[in-house]
Each structure stands twice: as C-alpha cells, then as structure tokens.
Amino acid sequence: MKNKISRRAFLKRTSAASLLGALAATGFSPSVQASELTNEKLGTLIDLTQCDGCKGRPTPLCVTACRQHNQNRFPEPQKPLKMYWPQKKVEDWSGKRELTSRLTPYNWTFVDNVKVEHNGLEHDVHVPRRCMHCDNPTCLKLCPFSAITKESTGAVSIDDEICFGGAKCRDVCPWGIPQRQAGVGLYLQIAPDLAGGGVMYKCDLCSDLLAVGKQPACVQACPQGALTIGPREEIKALAHKKAQEIGGYVYGDQENGGTATLYVSSVPFDKIDKAIKADKKEKKDTSPGRPGMPVKVDNYLESEKGLFHSAIIAPFAGAAAAGITAYRTLKGKPIKDITSSPVNLREEEEEHDHNEN
C-alpha cells in the first residue's frame, strides 16, 4: 500500500493539468495555462496541412528545440563497446549524433518528407515523427524490466537509469519508435555479457516542462502553429473538426487502441505510408528509426499472443524491479518507485481514478 501511495503522490506532483495550448485561431488559448494539479490527460495535434518542414532551414525548428532541451540526457557510451549474449552485436549512434533525418538515441523527433499523389495532384507532405504516447502502450506492458511508465498526462517515458536496452519496447511498438544506444546503462554494471545492450531512448513529451505548466519544446518552437497541445478530448474534437473542414483524415485516434498524438492530413494516411515505404526501398534504407504510418493498427495486447506475453513477463518485471531497488540501496542511490509491475500499474491507476470519483 505504501508503494501505491507514493506513486500516486508522484503522479499528482508531476501532472500539470488544464493545459490549453491550441492555436488562437481555433478558439483556444494561445499559451499553456497551468491550474490546479489533476490527472487530466493531454493530447497533441500535428496538422500536416500547416507543417512545411521549416523550408529554407537545414533543420526543422521543432527538431532543433527538442535536441537542445534534451541534450543533457543524451548517452555517453563507454568504449570500446562490448559484445553481449545472445545477439553478439551493438547499436552505436554516437558517431552520428548530428543525424536529424530519423529517430536515434540523440534525435527524438524528426520531420519526414515524401511526395504523395492524391486526386491527380502531387503533394509535398512533411510529417513530424516521435513517440505516439499510446493510451494502452504495448511497450509499457511488455518491458521485462519495468523501465517504462505512463504519467497521468498521458506521456509515456523510459527510465534510462533502469533500462537494460533489450529493445522489447521497439519490437512491440507498431512504429518501432524507441532507439538503442550501446555502451551505456545499468546492464554494464550488472550483466554486461549476458543481457541488455544499452539503453532505449525516445520522446517523453517533455514531461519536465509539462510539470511546470509549459508546452513541450517542439510545440513552443513551431513557427507555423502545426503542433498543438491541450486536454485530450478537446484536441480530439479539434482534429476531427479540422479534418471535416478540409475533407481530410485523422490518424492516431484509433491506431493501436488510441494514442495521445493525433495527425490531420488532406491526403490519406495509407498513401503517406506507401510513399514512406517506397522512398525507403528506393534509398535501400533498412536502418531503424524511420517509421511508417500503417492504418488500422490493432493493439497487440488485445490479442491472445499479447495477453500471453504480458502474463509471462509480469512476474519477471516485478522481480527485476525488486532487484534494481536492492542494487540502488547497496550503491546508496535514490530509490525510485519502480515496484509496480507493468500489469499492476494499470490496475493501480484505475483504482485511483475510482477512488477520486
């Protein structure tokens, strides 16, 4: 019971609710306003009819802002990098830190650009990509080390201090979002030859900024107003209203069971997905970090296989969390509340919501 209370207190302290970050033209407040702390979920809208990829600039401003805000959290690997069992390979992006054309451990958002033919016209489409922050994250439920949490704002985060870099989160993510850097992380001190492989990195929706009532760095930096953040239901209504006005399409509302990131486009997303795949094939691009936009993505956890894997991993995750807590105690490091397994975390949040009501 003590652990549950501490986690709930943490969620309340780090939730900045009633955030109204929509564009002034839509009728919302143009700036984020933080009122009393509650558990209100947030949503972000990415309007592809407004994003132009910051033409004329070498790097989109949202990407630059993200990198600047998170640079102190970027990995510094210990070299030479060591092979580990069973994969006998490493993923090292440290020599490509300036790469901004895909997701990497040093680049948590990027803007993809593809040509899409629709209704006899060719459209130049710019697609900002980063974590979708799913409502029911497969990565959280199937992380064997309990390194992933979902905050009350809806942001999904990876704790780099307890991540072993096993990449299960990337394997089960429909978009393959998290990216791995070898030569860093707890596995180097516990089992450098047997497990892990580094640490997984991705967007956490700038949770530190949300906690003090500020917009994520990318939202603040967008000069076109293509990125909007606000209460989830308002963002959802705004996305569908915009799509209806332009005869367009919404993405992220249903995919993977629903996400906190909604896209609006004037061209179908299946055509955007097809264009991304064709461009990757033409460029022989087989590296991770350039996700497509597949439509009708079912949530893996709702399948029989997903439920089975979740049940199998839950006890291991709980044991791993207990082991990491013991390790931190011995090392004299701060103990984070990681005792909730991925499966029990959802039950705890539901219980909390019921008690609040």
Summary of the structure (lengths in Angstrom):
residues: 357
radius of gyration: 20.1
end to end distance: 19.4
largest distance: 65.8
contacts: 1174
relative contact order: 0.18
helix: 37%
strand: 15%
